[in-house]
């Protein structure tokens, strides 16, 4: 069973930064490097939205317009880990953040249904 575990969430003031980590384990049929990794978030009363995703080989990287220029996605396949660096955080960034792994088909935005494996989520709260 492929497992993903997020960490790094917490409370931060507006304008601050956080780095989320997503560590994968339990895979045997495919290497971690073969998966696309996505970051998603869900605020109370709102639908889950794709924030950023990165393909196998880093050939395709996408960001939602709401975070473009503020967030950075990266991966370290040697450590089976993906990261989401969040800078210039705003109160509207408050949400539960999830990482996911899958085999994204095609280029472009990060779709929820393109990812098969999900972490448990980590809470990010941006407040003064």
N, C-alpha and C positions, 0 to 999 in steps of 0.2 A: 504494500500500500504506500503510495506516495503521500508524504506529509509535508505541509508547509507551516512554519511557525513565524509569525511576525513579532517584532519587538521594537522598542524605541518610542512608542507613543507616550503621551503625557500632557501636562498643562504647560502652555507657553504663552507669553504676552504677544500681542500684535506686533508684527515686525520681527519677531524672533525666528529661530530656526530649529528644526528637528531632523534627525536622520532615522528613517525606518529601515529595518533589516528584515529579510525574509530568507530563512534557512530551510532548505529542502533535504529530505531524507526518505529512505524506504523504497527507492526506485531500483529496479534490477534489469528490466527489459530495455530501457533506454537511458542513455546518459543525460544528466542534468542539462548539458550543453545543447541538447536537441530540442528543448522546450522553449517556447515563447513565454515570457513572464510579464504579467500585467499587474498594475496597481489600481485598485478601485476604492471608492468611498461611498458611504451611505449616511446621510444625515437624517435625523428624526423626521418622519413624515414624507421623506423624499425617496425617489428611486435610486438604486445603485447606479453609479456612473463610473465610466472608465476615466482614469486620471492620466495614466501613462502606460505604455507597454514597449517591450524590447524583444526583438526576435532572436532566434538562434543565429549566432554569428554577428549580431548587432547591425544587421543590414537594414533593418526597419525600426525606427524609433518614433513614437508618437506621443503627443501631449494634448490634453484637452485645452481649449482656449482659455479656460478659467485659471489654469496654472502655468501656461506657457511663459517662459522667461523667469519663473520663480522656482520651479521644481526641476530636478534632474534625476534621471533613472540610470542605473548602471548595474552591471552584474560581474561577479567573480566566479567563473565556472570551476576554478580549482577549489573553491570553498563552498560550492553549491549554494551560493548566496546572491541575492539581489538586493538592491538598495534604492531607496527613494529619499533624496535630499530635498528638504522643503525649506525654502528661504522666504523672507518677507511675508510671513504668515498673516492671514487675515481672519477675523472672527467667522466669516463664512466658510473657512476651511475646516471648521469643527465638524467632525464626523468619525465614524468607525472606518478605519482603513484596512483593506484586505489585499493580500497578494494572491495571485493565482498562476497556475501553470497549465499550459495547453499547447495545442498545435494550431496556431492562428493561421487561417487560410487567406492568403492574399495580403496586400499592403493596406495601410490606412488605419482608421480609428480602432480603438480597443473595444471589442464587443464582449459583453458578459458571457454570451453563449458560445464563445470561442474558447473558453477555458474550462477544463474538466476538474481540476484540483484546486481547492481553496483552503486558505488558512483560516484561523479562528477570528482574526481581526484584532486590531489594537486601537484604543481610543485616542484621538487627538483632540484636545480642547484648546482653542485660542481665545483667550479672555484677559482683560486687564484686571 
